[in-house]
Amino acid sequence: MEISAHHTNLLVLLKDEEKLTELMSADVIIDASASTNVATGLEHHCPKKHPPVLSMNLGHNADLAMMTLATDNAPGLSLDLDRRSKIAFANSTKGQAFLEEFWPLGDDRRKLFQPEPGCSSPRSVAPSPTCLDSLRG
């Protein structure tokens, strides 16, 4: 398996047609940035036909995780799948723990988490590595 890791400003890369085409030739895209800006950029710039996009969020104590896999037949990418997950958890009798962890209502949990310098943008959950890895098989 050939692995190609790209450590660059993805928001700039997505606007470069040649680099975007190269990114879309990957077998899978792993968005480990934990950045809402990156997720938004991917949603906005990814063409309809794209490789699977894998994304994961960890809970604030790293005891719960939520992973999404957006294939090219999914209606959207990670932001859309997160929103759909929230709706599904809200309609599930077993979804309360995930709602409280990933979409907290209490003021004590709504304060943005500021990771160490060089990590992803501020957010409400623990940071994961700042990178976008694309794997080629």
N, C-alpha and C positions, 0 to 999 in steps of 0.2 A: 504494500500500500504506500503510495506517495502522499506525504502530508505537506501542505503548503500553508504556513502561518503568515498572516499579514498583520503587522503592527503599524497601522497608519490611521490617519484621520478618515474614518469611513464616510463621514458626511461629505468630504471633498471627493473621495473616490467615487461615490455614487453619482456625482455630477459629471464625471469624466466618462464619456460614452465607451471609449476603448477599454478602460479599466472595469467598468460595469459589465461589459460583455465578457471579459476574462473571468470576473467573479461569478457570473451566471453559468460559466462552463464547468464549475465545480460539481462534484457529485452530491455534496451536502455543504451547507453553510451553518456554522455553529456561532451564534451570536452570544458571546460570553461577556459582553460589555456591561450588562446590567444598567444600560442607559436608555432612558425614555427617548432622548434625542436620536439615538441610533435606531431604535425600534421604529420611530416615526419616519426617519429617513428611508429605512428599508421598506416600510409600507408604501411610501410615496414613490420611490424610484424602481422598485422591483417590477419587472415585466410580468405579464400574466403567466407566461411559461418561465418557471424558475426552478432551481434545485430545491430540495427540502430545506427548510430553515428551522433549525433547532435552537430553542432558547430555554433558559432556566432561571428561576428566582429562588433564593433561599429565604426562609423566615428569619426574623431578627435573632433567634437563638440557634439557628441552623438545625432545628429539629423537624421542620417541615420544608418541603420543596415543591415547586410547581414547575413542570416542564411542558413546553408546547412544541409540537412538530407541525409546521405548515407545509403541506405538499402543494403542488401547483393546482390541484383541484379544490383547495381550501378557499373560502371566500375572502380571506385576508391573511395577514401574517401574525406575529406574536401579539401585537396590541389588540387586534380583533379577537384572537383566540383567548386572550386574557379576559376581555370583556364578556365573551360568551361563557367562559368558565365561571366568572362571577355570577352571571345570571343562573347558570346551572346549579352552583352551590347555594344560591339564595332559594332555589326551588327544591332543594334536597333536604331531607330530614337529617342527613349526616354531613352537611356542608358547613355548619356553623364554625368549626375550628379553622377551616380554611378562610372563611370570610373574615374572621377576627384577625387572622395572621396576615393576610395579604391586602385586605381592604379595611383597616381598623377605623373605628368611629371615635374612639377615645382620644382626647387632646394629647395625652401622654405618649401616644403611639403615632400621632400624625406629624410630629416634628421630623423634618427631613434628616436623614442620616448623612453625615459628611465623612466620606472615607478619607484615608490618608492621601496626601498629594500624589498625583499620577494615576489615581484610580478613576473610576467612572464618576459621572455627575452625581450630585446629591440625590438621594432617594430614600424610601422608607424601609428598606430591607438591607441585610448585610451584603457587602460587596463581593463580587466574583472577579476573576482576572479581567483586566481591561485588554481585550483583543477581539479580533474576529478571525476565526480559523476556518479555512476552507479545506476540505479533505478531497483528494482525488484518488479513486480506486483503480 
